[in-house]
């Protein structure tokens, strides 16, 4: 049984989410503010996913997400009544895997939880295949990325995008195909989500990213392999 940490200072929202998750067979842990969320996450190594509100006392959801990301790749869904593009982009930059605006459908939220847990489980059971492109090495079994012998810290979604592109170098993936395969067909965001993740990947991968991670205007993205 997967365990979900639900952090929201609104008791009604928190209990609503927990009730729907429990009915779907999940175990839940409740946190009443940002500090409580971090403390409960650190105290329980069995938490498989985090649902986190942005506007909370003590620490906001972005701070909670960033602190969790310092030590874990556990999937994180951010809940918020804020609907500006900045809020969504900053959530992903903080390390969130999904962004859900209030009011929301609890049933759809549970489906997003299921999809994230399924992808997380699959990534943990990959074979020991290694993807190597110049100085970049992706170990699918260990779920690690190494560039020039240095570890690169990526969020779960950034990792998924990189693996998708690197698994088929030179193949062009449209934004819609990346959204469907990585975020799932139920995802209600738009293609800017893909753009923001690719932009962060380029930044984290430095010169390698600028050289190999290419935008094909009007078509999508690809990993370009340098020809000898």
BALOBA-1460 file (C-alpha; in Angstrom, 3 decimals):
// residues 228
<rec num="1" residu="x" x="0.000" y="0.000" z="0.000"/>
<rec num="2" residu="x" x="1.460" y="3.343" z="-1.072"/>
<rec num="3" residu="x" x="1.676" y="6.089" z="1.543"/>
<rec num="4" residu="x" x="0.780" y="9.687" z="0.610"/>
<rec num="5" residu="x" x="1.717" y="12.788" z="2.613"/>
<rec num="6" residu="x" x="-1.030" y="15.426" z="2.278"/>
<rec num="7" residu="x" x="0.010" y="18.913" z="3.411"/>
<rec num="8" residu="x" x="-2.597" y="21.693" z="3.510"/>
<rec num="9" residu="x" x="-3.473" y="24.185" z="6.246"/>
<rec num="10" residu="x" x="-7.152" y="24.061" z="5.203"/>
<rec num="11" residu="x" x="-8.539" y="21.144" z="7.224"/>
<rec num="12" residu="x" x="-11.525" y="20.670" z="4.899"/>
<rec num="13" residu="x" x="-9.345" y="20.344" z="1.782"/>
<rec num="14" residu="x" x="-6.838" y="18.124" z="3.585"/>
<rec num="15" residu="x" x="-9.504" y="15.730" z="4.814"/>
<rec num="16" residu="x" x="-11.290" y="15.678" z="1.460"/>
<rec num="17" residu="x" x="-8.087" y="14.654" z="-0.309"/>
<rec num="18" residu="x" x="-7.237" y="12.071" z="2.350"/>
<rec num="19" residu="x" x="-10.752" y="10.567" z="2.252"/>
<rec num="20" residu="x" x="-10.603" y="10.062" z="-1.520"/>
<rec num="21" residu="x" x="-7.080" y="8.614" z="-1.337"/>
<rec num="22" residu="x" x="-8.081" y="6.196" z="1.426"/>
<rec num="23" residu="x" x="-11.100" y="5.045" z="-0.583"/>
<rec num="24" residu="x" x="-8.678" y="4.262" z="-3.417"/>
<rec num="25" residu="x" x="-6.551" y="2.109" z="-1.135"/>
<rec num="26" residu="x" x="-3.812" y="4.529" z="-0.119"/>
<rec num="27" residu="x" x="-2.462" y="5.208" z="3.357"/>
<rec num="28" residu="x" x="-2.305" y="8.921" z="4.189"/>
<rec num="29" residu="x" x="-0.260" y="11.130" z="6.511"/>
<rec num="30" residu="x" x="-1.624" y="14.625" z="7.221"/>
<rec num="31" residu="x" x="0.450" y="17.772" z="7.726"/>
<rec num="32" residu="x" x="-1.142" y="21.055" z="8.841"/>
<rec num="33" residu="x" x="1.557" y="23.457" z="7.608"/>
<rec num="34" residu="x" x="4.904" y="23.570" z="5.804"/>
<rec num="35" residu="x" x="7.058" y="22.866" z="8.832"/>
<rec num="36" residu="x" x="4.857" y="19.938" z="9.831"/>
<rec num="37" residu="x" x="5.118" y="18.572" z="6.265"/>
<rec num="38" residu="x" x="8.920" y="18.638" z="6.274"/>
<rec num="39" residu="x" x="9.151" y="17.102" z="9.734"/>
<rec num="40" residu="x" x="6.738" y="14.280" z="8.881"/>
<rec num="41" residu="x" x="8.449" y="13.582" z="5.572"/>
<rec num="42" residu="x" x="11.865" y="13.406" z="7.245"/>
<rec num="43" residu="x" x="10.511" y="11.145" z="9.987"/>
<rec num="44" residu="x" x="8.866" y="8.621" z="7.636"/>
<rec num="45" residu="x" x="11.021" y="6.934" z="4.990"/>
<rec num="46" residu="x" x="7.958" y="5.095" z="3.660"/>
<rec num="47" residu="x" x="6.247" y="8.095" z="2.050"/>
<rec num="48" residu="x" x="5.795" y="7.401" z="-1.673"/>
<rec num="49" residu="x" x="4.249" y="10.688" z="-2.863"/>
<rec num="50" residu="x" x="3.524" y="14.185" z="-1.548"/>
<rec num="51" residu="x" x="0.444" y="16.336" z="-2.193"/>
<rec num="52" residu="x" x="1.306" y="19.858" z="-1.061"/>
<rec num="53" residu="x" x="-0.575" y="23.176" z="-0.966"/>
<rec num="54" residu="x" x="1.410" y="26.307" z="-1.885"/>
<rec num="55" residu="x" x="-0.043" y="28.868" z="0.510"/>
<rec num="56" residu="x" x="0.771" y="27.438" z="3.953"/>
<rec num="57" residu="x" x="2.159" y="28.976" z="7.160"/>
<rec num="58" residu="x" x="5.706" y="28.334" z="8.407"/>
<rec num="59" residu="x" x="6.990" y="27.166" z="5.000"/>
<rec num="60" residu="x" x="5.066" y="27.580" z="1.753"/>
<rec num="61" residu="x" x="4.641" y="24.697" z="-0.677"/>
<rec num="62" residu="x" x="7.535" y="25.821" z="-2.864"/>
<rec num="63" residu="x" x="9.887" y="25.770" z="0.114"/>
<rec num="64" residu="x" x="8.582" y="22.371" z="1.179"/>
<rec num="65" residu="x" x="9.095" y="21.024" z="-2.337"/>
<rec num="66" residu="x" x="12.630" y="22.392" z="-2.573"/>
<rec num="67" residu="x" x="13.603" y="20.962" z="0.829"/>
<rec num="68" residu="x" x="12.227" y="17.530" z="-0.063"/>
<rec num="69" residu="x" x="14.079" y="17.663" z="-3.380"/>
<rec num="70" residu="x" x="17.365" y="18.137" z="-1.523"/>
<rec num="71" residu="x" x="17.161" y="14.512" z="-0.385"/>
<rec num="72" residu="x" x="14.474" y="12.694" z="-2.372"/>
<rec num="73" residu="x" x="13.041" y="12.182" z="-5.870"/>
<rec num="74" residu="x" x="9.618" y="11.203" z="-4.479"/>
<rec num="75" residu="x" x="6.814" y="12.495" z="-6.760"/>
<rec num="76" residu="x" x="5.262" y="15.794" z="-5.618"/>
<rec num="77" residu="x" x="1.904" y="17.266" z="-6.653"/>
<rec num="78" residu="x" x="1.354" y="20.946" z="-5.845"/>
<rec num="79" residu="x" x="-2.161" y="22.217" z="-5.047"/>
<rec num="80" residu="x" x="-2.977" y="25.918" z="-5.273"/>
<rec num="81" residu="x" x="-5.692" y="28.496" z="-5.824"/>
<rec num="82" residu="x" x="-3.108" y="30.621" z="-7.646"/>
<rec num="83" residu="x" x="-3.461" y="30.386" z="-11.421"/>
<rec num="84" residu="x" x="-0.782" y="32.680" z="-12.833"/>
<rec num="85" residu="x" x="1.774" y="31.199" z="-15.237"/>
<rec num="86" residu="x" x="4.531" y="32.214" z="-12.802"/>
<rec num="87" residu="x" x="3.031" y="30.022" z="-10.081"/>
<rec num="88" residu="x" x="3.041" y="26.954" z="-12.312"/>
<rec num="89" residu="x" x="6.547" y="27.564" z="-13.633"/>
<rec num="90" residu="x" x="7.950" y="28.271" z="-10.163"/>
<rec num="91" residu="x" x="6.340" y="25.089" z="-8.863"/>
<rec num="92" residu="x" x="8.170" y="23.038" z="-11.486"/>
<rec num="93" residu="x" x="11.402" y="24.935" z="-10.847"/>
<rec num="94" residu="x" x="11.081" y="24.082" z="-7.153"/>
<rec num="95" residu="x" x="10.925" y="20.403" z="-8.091"/>
<rec num="96" residu="x" x="7.199" y="19.591" z="-8.369"/>
<rec num="97" residu="x" x="6.071" y="16.902" z="-10.794"/>
<rec num="98" residu="x" x="2.495" y="18.096" z="-11.262"/>
<rec num="99" residu="x" x="0.449" y="21.259" z="-10.655"/>
<rec num="100" residu="x" x="-3.261" y="21.205" z="-9.765"/>
<rec num="101" residu="x" x="-5.367" y="24.348" z="-9.386"/>
<rec num="102" residu="x" x="-8.212" y="24.758" z="-6.902"/>
<rec num="103" residu="x" x="-11.080" y="24.050" z="-7.155"/>
<rec num="104" residu="x" x="-10.212" y="20.579" z="-8.402"/>
<rec num="105" residu="x" x="-11.847" y="17.195" z="-8.838"/>
<rec num="106" residu="x" x="-10.702" y="14.796" z="-6.092"/>
<rec num="107" residu="x" x="-11.291" y="11.907" z="-8.485"/>
<rec num="108" residu="x" x="-8.962" y="13.439" z="-11.084"/>
<rec num="109" residu="x" x="-6.382" y="14.151" z="-8.369"/>
<rec num="110" residu="x" x="-6.415" y="10.463" z="-7.378"/>
<rec num="111" residu="x" x="-5.873" y="9.515" z="-11.031"/>
<rec num="112" residu="x" x="-2.863" y="11.833" z="-11.166"/>
<rec num="113" residu="x" x="-1.519" y="10.226" z="-8.005"/>
<rec num="114" residu="x" x="-1.939" y="6.793" z="-9.597"/>
<rec num="115" residu="x" x="-0.180" y="7.886" z="-12.781"/>
<rec num="116" residu="x" x="2.790" y="9.401" z="-10.936"/>
<rec num="117" residu="x" x="3.194" y="6.353" z="-8.708"/>
<rec num="118" residu="x" x="3.023" y="4.035" z="-11.713"/>
<rec num="119" residu="x" x="5.738" y="5.962" z="-13.564"/>
<rec num="120" residu="x" x="7.852" y="6.136" z="-10.427"/>
<rec num="121" residu="x" x="7.533" y="2.376" z="-9.965"/>
<rec num="122" residu="x" x="8.498" y="1.672" z="-13.567"/>
<rec num="123" residu="x" x="11.560" y="3.880" z="-13.357"/>
<rec num="124" residu="x" x="12.666" y="1.924" z="-10.323"/>
<rec num="125" residu="x" x="12.434" y="-1.447" z="-12.048"/>
<rec num="126" residu="x" x="14.330" y="-0.709" z="-15.239"/>
<rec num="127" residu="x" x="17.090" y="-3.023" z="-16.317"/>
<rec num="128" residu="x" x="20.739" y="-2.103" z="-15.852"/>
<rec num="129" residu="x" x="20.873" y="-0.489" z="-19.278"/>
<rec num="130" residu="x" x="23.224" y="2.455" z="-19.592"/>
<rec num="131" residu="x" x="22.590" y="5.335" z="-21.980"/>
<rec num="132" residu="x" x="25.815" y="7.139" z="-22.847"/>
<rec num="133" residu="x" x="26.019" y="10.156" z="-25.134"/>
<rec num="134" residu="x" x="29.451" y="11.776" z="-25.163"/>
<rec num="135" residu="x" x="30.211" y="12.797" z="-21.567"/>
<rec num="136" residu="x" x="26.653" y="12.137" z="-20.305"/>
<rec num="137" residu="x" x="25.836" y="8.770" z="-18.703"/>
<rec num="138" residu="x" x="22.320" y="7.755" z="-17.628"/>
<rec num="139" residu="x" x="22.032" y="4.647" z="-15.448"/>
<rec num="140" residu="x" x="18.420" y="3.488" z="-15.741"/>
<rec num="141" residu="x" x="18.661" y="0.947" z="-12.921"/>
<rec num="142" residu="x" x="20.211" y="3.393" z="-10.463"/>
<rec num="143" residu="x" x="18.118" y="6.299" z="-11.783"/>
<rec num="144" residu="x" x="21.221" y="8.517" z="-11.936"/>
<rec num="145" residu="x" x="22.654" y="11.034" z="-14.380"/>
<rec num="146" residu="x" x="26.380" y="11.717" z="-14.504"/>
<rec num="147" residu="x" x="27.993" y="14.416" z="-16.639"/>
<rec num="148" residu="x" x="31.784" y="14.724" z="-16.897"/>
<rec num="149" residu="x" x="32.054" y="12.377" z="-13.895"/>
<rec num="150" residu="x" x="29.839" y="14.685" z="-11.799"/>
<rec num="151" residu="x" x="26.368" y="13.740" z="-10.575"/>
<rec num="152" residu="x" x="23.511" y="15.860" z="-11.958"/>
<rec num="153" residu="x" x="20.468" y="16.337" z="-9.707"/>
<rec num="154" residu="x" x="17.223" y="16.293" z="-11.677"/>
<rec num="155" residu="x" x="13.582" y="16.252" z="-10.670"/>
<rec num="156" residu="x" x="11.593" y="13.140" z="-11.581"/>
<rec num="157" residu="x" x="10.005" y="14.832" z="-14.582"/>
<rec num="158" residu="x" x="13.291" y="16.332" z="-15.806"/>
<rec num="159" residu="x" x="14.805" y="12.852" z="-15.615"/>
<rec num="160" residu="x" x="11.882" y="11.344" z="-17.530"/>
<rec num="161" residu="x" x="12.160" y="13.947" z="-20.300"/>
<rec num="162" residu="x" x="15.916" y="13.392" z="-20.599"/>
<rec num="163" residu="x" x="15.562" y="9.589" z="-20.713"/>
<rec num="164" residu="x" x="12.777" y="9.818" z="-23.306"/>
<rec num="165" residu="x" x="14.879" y="11.975" z="-25.617"/>
<rec num="166" residu="x" x="18.190" y="10.208" z="-24.973"/>
<rec num="167" residu="x" x="16.693" y="6.747" z="-25.557"/>
<rec num="168" residu="x" x="16.131" y="7.675" z="-29.205"/>
<rec num="169" residu="x" x="18.789" y="10.209" z="-30.277"/>
<rec num="170" residu="x" x="17.940" y="12.277" z="-33.352"/>
<rec num="171" residu="x" x="14.237" y="11.394" z="-33.068"/>
<rec num="172" residu="x" x="12.039" y="14.484" z="-32.770"/>
<rec num="173" residu="x" x="9.393" y="14.383" z="-30.028"/>
<rec num="174" residu="x" x="6.553" y="16.870" z="-30.206"/>
<rec num="175" residu="x" x="5.480" y="18.707" z="-27.073"/>
<rec num="176" residu="x" x="2.146" y="16.885" z="-27.123"/>
<rec num="177" residu="x" x="3.787" y="13.451" z="-27.345"/>
<rec num="178" residu="x" x="6.060" y="14.298" z="-24.409"/>
<rec num="179" residu="x" x="3.083" y="15.540" z="-22.392"/>
<rec num="180" residu="x" x="1.103" y="12.365" z="-23.096"/>
<rec num="181" residu="x" x="3.931" y="9.906" z="-22.408"/>
<rec num="182" residu="x" x="5.414" y="11.616" z="-19.332"/>
<rec num="183" residu="x" x="2.605" y="13.610" z="-17.712"/>
<rec num="184" residu="x" x="-0.205" y="11.369" z="-18.943"/>
<rec num="185" residu="x" x="-3.229" y="11.984" z="-21.138"/>
<rec num="186" residu="x" x="-5.213" y="13.321" z="-18.160"/>
<rec num="187" residu="x" x="-2.780" y="16.207" z="-17.636"/>
<rec num="188" residu="x" x="-4.597" y="19.529" z="-18.010"/>
<rec num="189" residu="x" x="-1.592" y="21.820" z="-18.449"/>
<rec num="190" residu="x" x="-0.209" y="22.985" z="-21.775"/>
<rec num="191" residu="x" x="2.996" y="22.707" z="-23.801"/>
<rec num="192" residu="x" x="4.725" y="25.398" z="-21.736"/>
<rec num="193" residu="x" x="5.178" y="22.713" z="-19.103"/>
<rec num="194" residu="x" x="7.448" y="20.800" z="-21.511"/>
<rec num="195" residu="x" x="9.249" y="23.993" z="-22.533"/>
<rec num="196" residu="x" x="10.044" y="24.908" z="-18.922"/>
<rec num="197" residu="x" x="11.392" y="21.419" z="-18.157"/>
<rec num="198" residu="x" x="13.589" y="21.398" z="-21.263"/>
<rec num="199" residu="x" x="14.879" y="24.879" z="-20.403"/>
<rec num="200" residu="x" x="15.862" y="23.731" z="-16.906"/>
<rec num="201" residu="x" x="17.499" y="20.618" z="-18.338"/>
<rec num="202" residu="x" x="19.648" y="22.775" z="-20.620"/>
<rec num="203" residu="x" x="20.696" y="24.900" z="-17.661"/>
<rec num="204" residu="x" x="21.549" y="21.915" z="-15.452"/>
<rec num="205" residu="x" x="23.414" y="20.145" z="-18.266"/>
<rec num="206" residu="x" x="25.417" y="23.242" z="-19.173"/>
<rec num="207" residu="x" x="27.471" y="23.047" z="-22.369"/>
<rec num="208" residu="x" x="26.311" y="19.481" z="-23.018"/>
<rec num="209" residu="x" x="22.703" y="20.651" z="-22.923"/>
<rec num="210" residu="x" x="23.355" y="23.556" z="-25.259"/>
<rec num="211" residu="x" x="25.174" y="21.282" z="-27.697"/>
<rec num="212" residu="x" x="22.918" y="18.231" z="-27.681"/>
<rec num="213" residu="x" x="19.426" y="19.232" z="-26.491"/>
<rec num="214" residu="x" x="17.938" y="20.862" z="-29.555"/>
<rec num="215" residu="x" x="14.682" y="22.657" z="-30.259"/>
<rec num="216" residu="x" x="13.263" y="21.806" z="-33.679"/>
<rec num="217" residu="x" x="11.072" y="24.827" z="-34.273"/>
<rec num="218" residu="x" x="7.495" y="23.934" z="-35.112"/>
<rec num="219" residu="x" x="8.148" y="20.259" z="-34.363"/>
<rec num="220" residu="x" x="9.476" y="19.689" z="-30.836"/>
<rec num="221" residu="x" x="12.719" y="18.538" z="-29.213"/>
<rec num="222" residu="x" x="15.472" y="16.011" z="-29.836"/>
<rec num="223" residu="x" x="18.874" y="14.897" z="-28.597"/>
<rec num="224" residu="x" x="21.421" y="15.566" z="-31.311"/>
<rec num="225" residu="x" x="24.502" y="13.361" z="-31.435"/>
<rec num="226" residu="x" x="27.696" y="14.971" z="-32.653"/>
<rec num="227" residu="x" x="28.875" y="13.303" z="-35.819"/>
<rec num="228" residu="x" x="32.592" y="12.472" z="-36.115"/>
